[in-house]
């Protein structure tokens, strides 16, 4: 069983008080007295590095996507911050487009419903 370094130190103190002597160089011969941090840290560090690399790649992709989208909206890649459109300004273009598109869809559906009603009436008259 592995125990923490502080538990190992307490166990060592207790044994030293019973034996009346101190171990040389602080080494511990007890195989059960292993510092859990030294055991788990390398695995954790490797995992954390992988996560950080993945986050760095995702961040870089987000930057590239932002540049691509802002270029699509007419911004120059090398434009100074003062020359760039504010985010709320070009997002309002998207908002306006989506509202207009929703109105168009609604109008198209209403026209389709009217056409279906007209066709049903003409069939009923026959």
Buried (B, 14 or more C-beta within 10 A) or exposed (E): EBBEEEEBBEBBEEBEEEEEEEEEEEEBEEEEBBBEEEEEEEEEEEEEEEEEEEEEEEEEEEEEEEEEEBEEEEBEEEEEEEEEBEEEEBEEEEEEEEEEEEEEEEEEEEEEEEEEEEEEEEEEEE
